[in-house]
Amino acid sequence: MKIAILGFGVVGSGAFEILSRYGYTVKKVLDIRPHDELGDILTSNFDDILNDKEITVVAEAIGGLEPAHTFVVKALKAGKHVVSSNKHLICTYYNELHKLAIENG
């Protein structure tokens, strides 16, 4: 299982630390700020994640509604599993996201 994390703030960096500690592969981290410690796994282009067939799980930790909603919808439509810490996003778009998850396995 290869994972992408959207956002590298408190939640995203914490998720990265825990996943790495337990042997999971974080293949890409999406963030608009530079993070030299991430090296070549850092990207500011969501398509790098969306088009990578090896990435099967997307962990959304951006917060807010946009661009989180757009990224989650695209990931689900691409057949990726999505987890999110974003209660605002899930509460606002639950019906849509649940339907997309079912439709796309």
N, C-alpha and C positions, 0 to 999 in steps of 0.2 A: 504494500500500500504506500503510495506516494501522496503527500499532502501539500496543499498550498494554503498559506495564511494571508488573508486580506486585512491589512492594517498591522502596524508594528508599534502601537502605543503600549499602554500598560497591559491590556488584555492580550493583544497579539504577541508581544514579546514574552509575556508569561507563558502563553501556550507554546511558543517556540521552545522555550527553555525546558518545559516539562516533556514535550514530545521528544526533543533531542535526548534528554536524560534517559528516557525509557526505550530508546533505540528506534523510534519512528523516523522515517525519512521526510524531512521538509524540503521539497524540491524547489519551491518558489515562495517568496514573500513579496506581496504587493504593497508598496508604500511610495508616497511622493517625496519623502525626505531621504537624504542620503544616510546610509548606515554602513560604514566601512566594514564593520565586523561581519556583515552578511556576505560579502564578496559577490560572486556571480549568481547567487540565488535571489538577490534583490532585483525586482523589476518595478517599473512604473507603468507598464503596459499590460492591462488585463488579458489581452489576446495571447500573451505568452503562456498564461495559465490555461485559458480556454482551449487553445489549440494543442496543448500537450496531452497526448493520449495516456501517458504514464500517470498523470495526476488524476486520481480517482476521488479524492476528498478535498473539498474546499471549506476552510474554516473562516467564516466572516467575522471580523472583529473591528470593523470600521466604525460602526455606530451610526446613528441617525438614519434617515430614510434614503437619501441619495448621496453617493452613487451605490450604496449597499444594495438597494432593491434591484437596480438594473443588473448588477454583477451576479446576484443570487439567481435571478430569473434566467440569465444566460447560462449560468453553470448548470442549473437544473435541466434546461432544454438540451444541454450537451451531454446529459446523462451522468453528471457527476453528483456524488453525494454531498450534501451541504449541511454543515452545523453552524450555529450562530449563537453568540452571546447577546445579541441585539433584541431585547424585548420589544422595543418600539417597532422595529421592522416586523417581527413575527406577529405582534398583536394587530398591526395595521393591515398587513397583507396575508394573514393566515390562510384564508380560503383560497386565494390565488396560488400561494406557494404550496399548499397541501395538494391541490389539484395537479399542479405541474410535477410535483414529486411522484405522485401516483402514475401519471401519464408517461413519465420518463424513467420509471423503474428506480 
